[in-house]
């Protein structure tokens, strides 16, 4: 039986590339999307063209009150569409960006970002642990901004820092089940994330590229292969680690 991976926010950007690359390794894929069903359906179609099973579920990682219902729906889908009761891989990727100076952050801004990037990841992982197979993989997506400071990212980066700490504790507590937990921290990637800040602003893009050892900003396809490797048998001894994929930015 094929392994089954759940990728939150898998309908576009980094999550889409992760889904396609994992499918190429022989995994069946469940992606989540918040609102854009058409984009999610296209990813599902592409995965099926590769030869793997796939489906998309609507899900908002910031709405913790809805998690029980989502997990119940996920279990039904696993049984009916994938012939299993278990996941093998969980990738907590879904997120949003916001550039807000500290002096302008509201409590609503703070709660929204923390719910999506920390609280939601924490409790979704907690609720899914019973249905992740022993020997499975958990990958939490963080950010290069936990290492270097990018003005306006104080809340976002703080929540991602919390995820990095959580991942180490997670690795420690579930290690007896043979499940690994790691963090992947991308640098600046040219996608539609945070209103396509990198893609749409030549000055920002040029500044980042000039401060990156490899001389360019990242592309979505720079990330999916790393996720595929971390989910492979070759990565079975990597655990509790933060792996930055940024091309060597701000070294």
C-alpha positions, 0 to 999 in steps of 0.5 A: 500500500502506498504511503499517504501524505497530508499537506495543509495549504497544498493548493498553490505555491510551496505546498503545491510543489511539495505535493507534486514532488511527493507524488513523484516518489509514490505517495498518495496525497491529501491536500487542504485549501482554504477557499480556492477549490479550482486551484486545489482541484487542478493540483489533484488532477496533476497528481492523478496524472502522475499515477497517484491517488489524491483528493482535496479538503477544505480547511482553515488552520486558523479555526481551531474550533473546527478541527474535530470535524475536519479530523472526522472528515479526514478519517472518512476520506482515508477509509473510503478513498485511500483504503486505510485508517492512517496517515504516514506523513503530515506537512504543516505548510498552510499559512499567510503573510503580513508585513506590519510594523510592531507599532501598528500590530493590533490584537486581532492581527496578533491572534490571527497570525498566531492561530494560523502559524502556531496554535493551529499547527500545535493542535492539528498535530495533536489531534492527528498523532493517533492516526499517524503510522509509527515510523511516519514523518512530520514536517513543520514549515517555518521561515528564514525570518526566525534567523534574520530579522525582517522589519514588519515580520515580528508576529509571523516570525515569533510564531514560526520560532514557537513552531521550531521549539514545538518541533523539538519537543514533538520529536522528543515525545513521539520518538518512541513511535519511530516518527520523526519531526523536523522543521524546514525553513525556506528563505524568500520564495517568489510565489504569491505569498504575502501578496506576492511581495517578492515576485511583484517588487523588483527592488525587494527581489533585487535586494534579497538576491544581492544578499544571497550567496547563490545570487537569486531568490528562491522558487517553489521548486527549490523546496518540494524536493527537500520535503520529499527527501525528508520523507524518504527512508534516506532521511530516517536519522534526521530528527528534531532539526531545523533545515534552512533552504534559503540559498545562503541568504544573509550569511 
